[in-house]
Amino acid sequence: MEQAALTPKDFGLKVRSHPDTLIVTARNKMGSSKEVRVSVGLSDKLIETTWLARGAALDANRAHTAKFVAELLKLKPYDTSRPQSAYLWRDIPATQVVDYISGFINCDTSLQTETRPVAAFISAGATEELGLWDVAVIGTAGSGGVAPDESLGLPVFLQSRTCGLGTTARAIMVSSRRRVSAQGIERLGLSDALIEAAEAQYREDRELSDGAAVNYPDSAYRKVRPRPLLMIHLLEMRRPLAEGAETAALVEPEPVVAWGISFPPTPETNKTHRTVEYVVNTTWWREHFGEEPDEELESDA
């Protein structure tokens, strides 16, 4: 856990998100597999690749993303009403998104973005709220005469992130907060009416006056999303700024790709609580949490 710069909270928050569906295989029933299985839901959640595998994986993921963007451009034009900082495609089939997620090399420390369960969750909801997607390639508006990067086949001004202290030769921690996207990004793809409705509901739930200054969290917009949002981020990763230095050094010479998904809530018409199963072996658990998993794990939420 210390080596990966993780805390029990990193895993526990995911476990406690749906305590009524928590399933952990007891150790005396694991047999030779030595696996702990945790069943959780991703509805109304944001997941992001907060850790990125280094080495060949970075180049492979950038090439895979460029291929995906080329497929999107062939499928339909992006929304030209969006600012240059974000290229947005609407109504993209779930199969396209599953193919992208499945082909992205996930870092084994990025717990919530493990490929198999995420792809399975999307496929399970493809006939309902996860059938059609908004997909965005996100950069910045650009400034200071810096040229955009074109490694994805589109001119994108890079977002800059400072790597977390847990960064190693094998993996990059995306910021000390382990957060990829900037606040407010989950408004992408929403109409002005939906944005206003989300903000009004947030004020009402907290009994705030219409004139009150409010810093709206992304979760407020997620609740009104008609479609899930896949966000592809093109980043320059820099080291923490050294004392006396004017510019922080790059961690990688080339841009790196990270992704995130904003999942809308499951429709009220769906009475089945859709979940996916994450698998963690006991060796991993011991390395990250310093102890063996309990015989039966109960939620403290």
TORLOMI-390811 format. One line per 10 residues: number of its first residue (from 1); their letters; for each residue x, y, z of C-alpha. Coordinates in Angstrom, 3 decimals. Layout:
N
NUM = A = X:Y:Z; ...
//
This chain:
301
1 = MEQAALTPKD = 0.000:0.000:0.000; 2.835:2.392:0.892; 4.688:1.630:-2.353; 1.595:2.348:-4.435; 0.699:5.465:-2.419; -2.756:4.034:-1.784; -4.861:3.957:1.353; -7.650:1.558:2.363; -10.026:4.367:1.434; -9.090:3.986:-2.259
11 = FGLKVRSHPD = -10.569:0.506:-2.267; -13.090:0.981:0.520; -14.949:3.811:-1.178; -15.575:1.549:-4.133; -16.729:-1.266:-1.876; -19.011:0.959:0.178; -20.638:2.602:-2.827; -23.287:-0.138:-2.911; -23.106:-1.963:0.425; -26.318:-3.878:-0.233
21 = TLIVTARNKM = -24.636:-5.721:-3.113; -21.226:-6.274:-1.564; -19.974:-9.816:-2.204; -16.607:-10.962:-0.972; -15.549:-14.596:-1.267; -14.532:-15.940:2.131; -10.914:-17.023:2.301; -11.836:-20.546:3.342; -13.852:-20.861:0.103; -11.233:-19.455:-2.247
31 = GSSKEVRVSV = -9.514:-22.756:-2.920; -6.391:-22.460:-5.032; -7.523:-19.276:-6.775; -6.822:-17.075:-3.733; -9.148:-14.382:-5.070; -11.343:-11.855:-3.332; -14.386:-10.994:-5.433; -16.193:-7.703:-4.899; -19.450:-6.904:-6.671; -20.316:-3.220:-7.052
41 = GLSDKLIETT = -22.328:-0.896:-9.279; -21.023:1.970:-11.399; -24.308:3.799:-12.038; -24.160:7.520:-11.181; -20.366:7.278:-10.767; -17.266:8.877:-12.282; -14.332:6.570:-12.943; -10.943:7.680:-14.289; -7.549:6.216:-15.121; -5.873:7.927:-12.195
51 = WLARGAALDA = -2.794:5.732:-12.685; -1.113:5.212:-16.071; 1.234:2.367:-16.932; 4.559:3.666:-18.274; 6.915:2.326:-20.930; 5.499:0.792:-24.096; 1.950:1.070:-22.717; 1.966:4.869:-23.109; 2.838:4.672:-26.814; 0.381:1.828:-27.389
61 = NRAHTAKFVA = -2.468:3.714:-25.691; -1.774:6.874:-27.696; -1.807:4.887:-30.961; -4.966:3.035:-29.890; -6.659:6.347:-29.089; -5.619:7.867:-32.430; -7.214:4.897:-34.198; -10.403:5.362:-32.162; -10.550:9.079:-33.030; -10.106:8.243:-36.722
71 = ELLKLKPYDT = -13.050:5.822:-36.471; -15.174:8.531:-34.815; -14.348:10.984:-37.595; -15.412:8.425:-40.194; -18.606:7.683:-38.276; -19.815:11.289:-37.961; -18.504:14.851:-37.598; -17.866:16.260:-34.149; -20.064:18.999:-32.731; -18.642:22.227:-34.184
81 = SRPQSAYLWR = -20.539:24.338:-31.642; -18.156:23.160:-28.933; -15.071:25.234:-28.033; -11.731:24.159:-29.458; -10.772:22.770:-26.062; -13.161:19.840:-26.524; -14.178:17.780:-29.551; -17.556:16.206:-28.865; -19.358:13.410:-30.698; -22.943:12.520:-29.821
91 = DIPATQVVDY = -24.879:9.246:-30.043; -21.889:6.930:-30.394; -22.873:3.225:-30.047; -21.816:1.405:-26.883; -19.940:-1.185:-28.953; -17.483:1.512:-30.061; -16.837:2.518:-26.469; -16.416:-1.092:-25.307; -13.870:-1.663:-28.070; -11.914:1.400:-26.987
101 = ISGFINCDTS = -11.916:0.502:-23.281; -11.015:-3.109:-24.047; -8.019:-2.080:-26.158; -6.621:0.433:-23.659; -3.808:-0.944:-21.491; -4.972:-0.255:-17.946; -2.481:0.201:-15.128; -3.038:-2.489:-12.497; -3.001:0.197:-9.787; -5.963:2.000:-11.391
111 = LQTETRPVAA = -8.596:0.017:-9.537; -11.843:1.410:-10.881; -10.862:1.249:-14.550; -10.036:-2.453:-14.716; -10.970:-3.345:-18.274; -13.065:-6.487:-17.933; -15.606:-5.324:-15.317; -16.019:-1.884:-16.905; -16.623:-3.364:-20.359; -19.061:-5.882:-18.853
121 = FISAGATEEL = -20.985:-3.130:-17.070; -21.329:-1.123:-20.283; -22.450:-4.163:-22.268; -25.055:-5.043:-19.629; -26.642:-1.588:-19.956; -26.367:-1.300:-23.739; -30.097:-1.861:-24.240; -30.959:0.939:-21.804; -29.151:4.084:-20.625; -25.716:2.941:-21.835
131 = GLWDVAVIGT = -26.715:2.304:-25.454; -25.642:5.649:-26.943; -22.761:7.789:-25.729; -21.276:11.245:-25.778; -17.540:11.003:-26.498; -15.172:13.928:-25.966; -11.482:14.498:-26.668; -10.470:17.148:-24.160; -7.622:19.624:-24.236; -7.390:23.328:-23.392
141 = AGSGGVAPDE = -8.136:26.527:-25.287; -4.399:27.088:-25.864; -2.317:30.136:-24.994; 1.140:31.655:-25.244; 1.723:30.738:-28.865; 2.223:27.048:-28.042; 1.391:24.806:-30.997; -1.271:22.123:-30.527; -0.391:18.446:-30.464; -1.704:16.400:-33.399
151 = SLGLPVFLQS = -0.829:12.866:-32.291; -4.537:11.946:-32.162; -5.248:13.273:-35.644; -6.808:16.496:-34.321; -5.121:19.675:-33.080; -5.310:19.454:-29.283; -3.730:21.881:-26.826; -2.432:19.723:-24.004; -3.778:19.815:-20.481; -1.020:19.978:-17.891
161 = RTCGLGTTAR = -1.056:17.812:-14.760; 1.462:17.440:-11.952; 2.293:13.839:-11.181; 1.643:12.591:-7.656; 4.390:11.527:-5.280; 3.501:7.878:-5.842; 4.827:8.045:-9.425; 7.446:5.377:-10.137; 9.379:4.055:-13.129; 6.419:1.719:-13.779
171 = AIMVSSRRRV = 3.416:3.975:-13.263; 2.359:7.634:-13.245; 0.012:8.876:-10.553; -2.119:11.575:-12.195; -1.921:14.371:-9.591; -1.764:13.916:-5.840; -5.585:14.051:-5.766; -5.731:11.147:-8.237; -8.210:13.145:-10.317; -7.811:13.493:-14.086
181 = SAQGIERLGL = -10.587:15.849:-15.171; -11.144:19.474:-14.207; -14.275:20.471:-12.329; -17.320:21.095:-14.493; -16.285:18.765:-17.299; -19.363:16.565:-16.841; -21.533:19.342:-18.248; -20.236:18.364:-21.699; -23.037:17.129:-23.922; -25.800:18.603:-21.743
191 = SDALIEAAEA = -28.251:21.176:-23.056; -28.558:24.540:-21.324; -31.966:23.424:-20.010; -30.508:20.292:-18.399; -27.642:22.254:-16.860; -30.117:24.740:-15.377; -32.300:21.890:-14.095; -29.333:20.150:-12.471; -28.211:23.327:-10.723; -31.749:24.164:-9.584
201 = QYREDRELSD = -32.154:20.663:-8.129; -28.819:20.943:-6.333; -29.868:24.265:-4.744; -33.262:22.885:-3.817; -31.810:19.767:-2.183; -29.573:21.972:-0.023; -32.160:24.703:0.538; -29.972:27.355:-1.102; -31.430:30.570:-2.454; -31.344:31.263:-6.184
211 = GAAVNYPDSA = -28.962:34.159:-5.640; -26.483:32.197:-3.522; -22.958:31.667:-4.845; -22.661:27.922:-5.456; -19.729:25.794:-6.550; -21.613:23.011:-8.322; -19.980:19.561:-8.166; -19.898:17.371:-11.247; -22.154:14.850:-9.503; -25.026:17.344:-9.870
221 = YRKVRPRPLL = -24.737:17.254:-13.668; -24.188:13.497:-13.770; -27.637:12.918:-12.298; -29.383:14.478:-15.307; -27.244:12.996:-18.084; -29.379:11.401:-20.827; -26.260:9.590:-22.096; -22.992:8.450:-20.508; -19.889:10.487:-21.310; -16.511:9.034:-22.286
231 = MIHLLEMRRP = -13.780:11.640:-21.776; -10.399:11.201:-23.442; -7.706:13.465:-22.010; -4.429:14.326:-23.715; -1.982:15.351:-21.000; 1.496:16.626:-20.453; 2.663:15.196:-17.141; 5.104:17.315:-15.160; 7.032:16.802:-11.948; 6.178:18.975:-8.926
241 = LAEGAETAAL = 7.766:22.395:-9.345; 11.165:22.445:-7.689; 12.044:25.338:-5.390; 13.458:28.219:-7.422; 12.495:26.676:-10.771; 10.280:28.550:-13.235; 9.072:25.495:-15.142; 8.416:21.963:-13.941; 10.194:19.230:-15.887; 8.217:16.818:-18.029
251 = VEPEPVVAWG = 7.835:13.272:-16.695; 7.358:11.915:-20.229; 8.612:13.515:-23.462; 5.395:12.690:-25.333; 1.753:13.401:-24.409; -0.010:10.711:-22.420; -3.636:9.592:-22.766; -6.021:9.102:-19.866; -9.744:8.445:-19.924; -12.760:8.853:-17.684
261 = ISFPPTPETN = -16.426:7.871:-17.807; -19.386:9.694:-16.303; -22.104:7.066:-15.844; -25.695:8.338:-15.552; -28.035:6.812:-12.958; -29.758:3.556:-13.835; -33.354:4.239:-15.034; -36.031:3.882:-12.373; -37.820:1.471:-14.713; -34.945:-0.987:-14.258
271 = KTHRTVEYVV = -35.635:-2.894:-11.041; -32.441:-4.928:-11.326; -29.424:-3.506:-9.547; -26.756:-3.876:-12.232; -23.308:-4.668:-10.857; -19.918:-5.858:-12.007; -17.369:-7.985:-10.224; -13.847:-6.851:-9.442; -11.316:-9.560:-8.624; -8.379:-9.014:-6.283
281 = NTTWWREHFG = -6.007:-11.812:-5.293; -4.823:-12.166:-1.709; -1.221:-11.324:-2.617; -2.372:-7.992:-4.099; -4.545:-7.331:-1.046; -1.678:-8.053:1.341; 0.731:-5.826:-0.622; -1.702:-2.883:-0.743; -3.433:-3.175:2.638; -0.847:-5.013:4.739
291 = EEPDEELESD = -3.167:-7.762:5.939; -5.215:-10.696:4.729; -8.867:-10.034:3.797; -11.410:-10.878:6.473; -13.382:-14.088:6.310; -16.485:-11.970:5.756; -16.265:-8.285:4.957; -19.128:-6.040:5.996; -19.777:-2.464:4.950; -19.311:0.310:7.496
301 = A = -21.308:2.771:5.394
//
